[in-house]
């Protein structure tokens, strides 16, 4: 089989497609895209639905709607359309325009994966606008040369930072590591409640090291041409296991990882799957996409209706079932191709690039890179490619072992507050659990909450505030950009830093 270099038009690369008639319709309705891009868009749309279900954005939408829930509902509608017709550019563009708005409404309490979605969405919008400005039809946008490399670059930067952030003293300690925490939680979800890796020095270290080795190997395997399919398979299996956690659903994160991993598979993979299914390929593809879209649409409608009683658990159960069946199916398909490609006569596979055409689109990956540096520059520690890593970069509490924190753009991260007592239950959590928070986070919280009494220590001085609403500093609102750009997670006052599986009340 001939090797195809990405970046050059090729009929086989542009039409690796089970559709017998891939001709474009006029305007934004339909664009001729590769099978790889259609697979990506369908799974990307599914990850949006998982996010909306997990984040609770559509909960009680029909009972007590909010701006975020309405934006989420609109994204859900177009995501379902995308799952059914992943070759349509208009719903993709509309979703890509809406995602950054929802990200703004959700932040600063927002997951890392949603910022990845936001960056990819911005890349899609910018590339489409650039195509239109240059007098070209957006429907003729070359996804293989433009959008796929852009999305790959974002994923590679994001996943690399996520992996490297785990190399710290907190994550490496099995007693407090997020690695053992979620391993034990997953074990309880599948009926292995007796498993306690956090309480076993030997098995705890095995689990922690295995997680770091697997994630580092995924990065390395994706870089090397000959091992790229193996890297995708390892990542699919690894994140499929993570997704088994029924107490802390990772379906939104893992499904996004799956979608982006598909872009690292060579065009020969999609050709082989299509050839294997033969005449059933079109039917099977539609059946899977339509079934997933229908179930997830039903899940979101039921959550929006705020059902109770015997149906209360159905949305979560249906969501988890869709995820588990889909992740198992994808692992089987990728595994089949990995062991069968020699027999199929695939000697050399297409080269994969992370450099889009035009190259200025690398600015999207650059934004992802700068975001990964923010914890080490003291800018923010929320949605900074460091989730569930035990990483602490606050001055005096640093625990990272790889990336230095010698230079800081701002001193806000070091302006820490110790809550001693408060009549506000949310603030009292910090006193009870011995967590510190930045003064910026404290102001963002007290300026938007009901009046409360507060005793806190700052700069080695204890301050007693009878009324937070009457205090001229604590009642002063924090600007929208300020609370999002300088968003910090709580800092453990002890060492090693404990895992923070959830956001605390003030971040």
N, C-alpha and C positions, 0 to 999 in steps of 0.2 A: 504494500500500500504506500502511495506517495506521501511524503511529508509536506504539510502545508504550513507556511510561515504566516502567522497572524499579522495583519496589517496590509495584505495584498488581496484585492478582490478575487474571489474564487467561487465559481458557481456551486461547487460541492459544499463549501463552507457556508455560503449564503442561503443554500436551499437544503440543508440536511433536515429534512422535514417529511413527516408522514402525510401531510396534506398534498393531494394530487394537484391542487391549483393554488400555488402561493402568490399569485399575481396581486399587486397592491391595488386597493381601491383609492379613489381620489381623496385628498384632504387628510385629516387626522384620524380617520376611522380605522385604517388597516395599514400595516407596514410589513414588507417581506422580511422576516427575521429568521435566524437560525433556530433549530430545535433547542439548542442549549439556552438561548435567551428565553424561549417560551417556557421551558422547564423552570428557569430561574424566576421569571415573573409570576408564574403560578404559585410557586412555593413562597416567594416573597410576599404575595398577597395573603397566603395562608398564615404567614408569620404576623402580619398586621392583625388578622382576626384573632390569633392567639393573644396578642398583646392587648387588644381591646377587651377580651374576655378576662385576662389575668389582672389587668390594671383596674377593673371595675368601672371603666369609663362609661359603659352603657348600663350599669346597675341603676335601676329605678329611673331610667331615662324617660319613660312614659308616665312616671309618677311625679318626680321632682327634677325636671331637666336643668342642666347647667350648660354654659357655653362649651366646656370641654366635652360633655356628653353628646351635644349636637354635632360638634366637629367629628367626634369619634363615630357617631352614627353615619355621617356622610362618608367617612373613609371606609366604613364597613360595607356600605352599599357598593361603592366603586371597587373595593377589594374583591367582593363576590363576583362582580362583572369581570374583573381581571382573571379570576380563577377559571371562569367559564370561557373567556376569550382572551388568552394571554398575548395574542398578537395585535390587540387593539392599543393604539397609542393614546387616544383621547382619555380613557379612564386612567391609564398610567400617569399621564400628565396631570390630571386633576388630583389624583392621590398624592403625587409628588409635590403639588402646590399646597395641599392641605396638611401634610405631615409636619412641616416646620411650624405651622400655626399651632397644631396640637402639642408639639414639643414645647413651645413657648408657654402654653397654658399649663402643661404638666409640671414643668421645671419650677423650682430646683429639685423637687422630689420626683426624680425620673431615672429609669434604668439606663445602663450603658448601651444596651442593644438599641434603644430608641434613638439615641444620638447617632448610631451607625446608620439606622434607617433614614434619619434626617439628612445626613451627609450624602448618602446615595441619592436621595430624592432631590437634593439641591443640584447634584451633578446632572441628573436627568433633565431638570428644568433649564439649567444653564446651557447644556448641550443642545436642547431643542430650540431655545431662543437664539443661540448662535447660528444654528442652521437656518432659521427663518430670516434673520438679519442679513445673512449672506445670499439671500434670494433663493435658497433651496427649500424644497418642500420638507417639512419636519417628518412627513410620512416616509421619506426616503433616507432617514437617518440610519447610518451603518452601525448597528448595535455591536457587531463583531469587533470593529476597529475603534469605536468611540466609548460606548457605555460599558461593555464587558470589562475592558482593562481598567476603567475608572473604578468600577465596583470592586474588582480584585485588589487594586491598590489600597482602598479603604480597609478591606478585610485584613489584608496582610499586616498593615500597620496596627490595626486594632488588636488582632490576635497576638501579635508579637509583644505589645505592651502588656496585655492581659497576662501573658505567660511570665514575662520578666518580673512583673510586680509581685508575683508569689514568692520570689526568692527573698524572703525576709525572715527575721527571727520569730515572728509571730506565727506565720504559716508553717514553719518548720517544726514548731512545738506541737506535738500531737494532742496535748491536753486542751489547747485553745484554738487549734487550727480550724479554719473553715473547711479544709479538706476532710478531716475526720468528722466534723459536725454534719456535713451534708452526706457523707458516706453512711453514717449511722442513721440519719433521717431517711435516706433511701432504703436502707435495710429494713427499717420499721414499716415503710410503705409497702414492701413486698412480703411481709410476714416473717422477717428475720429479726425480730425485736431483741433477741438475746445478743446480737452482735454489738460490741462496744469497742470500736477501734480507738476512741479517744481515751479510754481507760487502760489501754494496753500499750506500754512503751514500744514493744517490738512491732506489733501489727499497725500501730498508729504511725510509726515512722515509715513502714512499708507503704502504707496508703498515701502519705504525704509525698514521698519521693516518687511513687508511681504516677501521681497526678502531674507533677512537674516534668518528669521524663516524657510522659505521653504528650503533653502540650508542646514541649520543646521539640519533640520528634515530629509532630505535625508541621510545625514551622519549617524545620529542616527538610522534611520529605516533600513539601510543596515547592520548595526552591529548586530541588534537583529534578531534572526532566524525567529521568527513568523511574523515579520513585513517587511521582506526583499522584498517580491513581492510588497507590498504597497509602499515601498521606490522607487522601480523601476518605478512604475506607476506615482508617484508624480513627479519624475525627468523627465520622458518622457513628461508629460503634461507641466511642467514648461519650459523645453527647447524647446518644440514645440511652445509655445507662444513666447519665445525669438526669435525663427527662423522666425516669421512672419515679423520681421523688414526688409522691402524691401530697406531701405536706407543704411543699414549697415548689409550686409548679415552675419548671424551667422551659416549658414548651415554647414560649415566645422567643426566648433567647436561642434555644437550640434549633428551632425551625429557621430562624434568620441565619444562623451559622450554616445550616444545610443548604439554604438557597445560595449563599455566597460560595460554598464549597463546590456547587455544581458548575460554577464558572471556571473551575480549575480542571474539570474533566475535558479530555480531548474530544474533538468532533467525532472521532471514531467510536466513542462510547455510545453516542446517540444513534449513530448509524447501525451499530451492532444491536442495540435494543430494538430499534425499528425493524431490522431484518429478522430478529428472533421472533417477534410477535406477528410479523407478516401482516395479513389483512386485518388482524385484530387490534393493531396498534392504535388506530384512530378511535375505535370503540372503547378500548381499555383506558386510553388517556382521558377521554371525555368522561367515562364512568367514574374514574377516581376523582377527577377534578370536581365534577358536579356533585358527587356524594359528599366530599369534604366541604364544599361551599354550602350545601344544603344543611348539613348538620351544624356547622359553625354559625350559619345564619340563624338557625333555630335556637342555638345556645345564646346568642346575643339578644334575640327577641325575648327569650324567657328571662334573661337577667334584667333586661329593661323593664319587664313587667313586674319584677320583684315578686316572684312566685314563692309560696310557702307551702308547708305541709309535705305531702308525699313527693311532690315534684321539686322540692327545694334543692336536692342534691343532683338532679338530672344534668344541669348545665356543666358542672365540674366533671361529672362522670363521663358525659359525652365528649367533652373537650379532651380528657385524658385518653379516652378510647381512640379518638381520631389520631392523636399524637402517637400513641404506641403502635398502632397498626401501620401508620405511615412511616415511622422511623424504622420499624422492622423491615418493611417492604423496600425502602431505599437501601438499607444495609445489604439485603439479599441481592438486589440488582447490581450494586457496585461491586460486591464480592464476586458475583457470577462473572462480571466482565473482567475483573482482575485475574481470575484463574483461567479464563477461557480465551483471552485475547490471542495467545499464541496459536491455539487451535483454530481460531477464527482467521488467522493469517495476518494479524496486526503486528507488523515488525517494527514500524516506526510511526510514532504518533505526532500529531500537530504540536508545534511549539506554542507556549502560552506566554503572554506578556502582560505587564501591569502598566505599560506606557500607552496611554490613549493617543489617538490622532483626532484633534490637535493636541500637542503636548502641554499646552497651557492648562488643560483639564487636570494635570497633576496637582493643581492647587487644591483639589478636593482631598487627595491623599495627604498633602502638606498640612491641611487643616486637621486631619485626623492625627498626624504626627505631633503637631503643636498641642492638641488636646491631651495626648498621652504624656506630654512634658509638664502639664499644669500642676500636678501634685508636687513635683520636684522644684518648681519655681515658686511655690507658695500661693498660687493663684486660686485653686479650688481642688477639692478631693472628691467631689460628687461627679458622676458620669465622666470619669477620667481614665477609663480603661483599666481600672484597678478593683473591680467588684469582687467581693468575697475573697480577698487576698490577705487580710490582716495587715495590710500596708499602712504605716503611719509615717508621715513626713513633717509633722509639726515640730518646731524647734525644741530640742531637749527630749523629744520622744521618738526620734527617727529610729526605724528598725530595718530599713532596706539594706541589702548587701551588694547590690549591683549598680544602680543608678545613683549618683551623688546628689546631695541637696545643698551644695555649697553656696549657690547664688539664688537669691529670692527677689522676685519682682516687686513684692509687697510684703509688709509685716503683719498683715491681717491674720495670717494663720497662727502666728505666735501670740496674738492677743487673746489669750485663753481665759475663760471664766470658770470658777468652781461654784456650782450651786450648792449652798449649804442647807437651805430650806425654802419652801414656797407653798403658798396656798393653791397654786396652780398644779394640778395632777401631772401635767405633761412635763413641767420643769422639775417637779419633785423626782421624776424618774432618774434624772441625772445625779441627784444627790444619793438616791438609793443604790444605783448601780455603779457609782463612782466613775462617771464619765464627765469629761470636760467639753465645753463648747466654745466656739469663738464668740467674741463680743458682737460681731456682725450677725451671726446666727441668732444670738439672744435678742438683739434689737428687732430682727425680722420677725421673731416669734411674738415678743411682748407688744409690738406695735399693731398687731392684728388680732390679739386675743383679748378676752375680757379682763377687767382689772384684777390684779392679784398682789399679794404681799410677797416680797422676795428678799432673801438674804444671800449675798454672793460675795466671793472673793475675786479681786482683780488687781493685778500688780501688787500682790502681797498686802492688799488693803481690803478689809471686810466692809462691805456696804450694806446697809439695811434700807430697803425701799418699802415704805408702807403701802404705796399705790403705784403700780407700774404705769397706769394711765396718766397719773399726775406728774410722773418724772419726765422732765423735758428731753432727756436723751433716749430713754427706753420707749417713749411713746412716739418718737419721731419716725415716720415711715421710712423704710429702706426702698430705694428705687428699684424698678423692675430689672434693669440691667445689672445693678449692683448685687442684688440677691441671687441672681443667676450666674454671674461671672465669678463671684466670690462665695460659692456654695461649698461649705465644708461639712464633712461627716464628723460625728462626735469622736473625741480622742480618749482612749482608755488611760486613766490616771496611773494604772499599774503596768507591770511588764511581766511576761510578754503580753502584747495586745490581744485581747479576746476577739473572736469572730463577731462581726455585726451582721447577722442574717437579714435584718430589717432596718429601715430608717427609724431613728428615734424621733420623738415629737418635734424637735427643732432642727432635724436634719442629721 
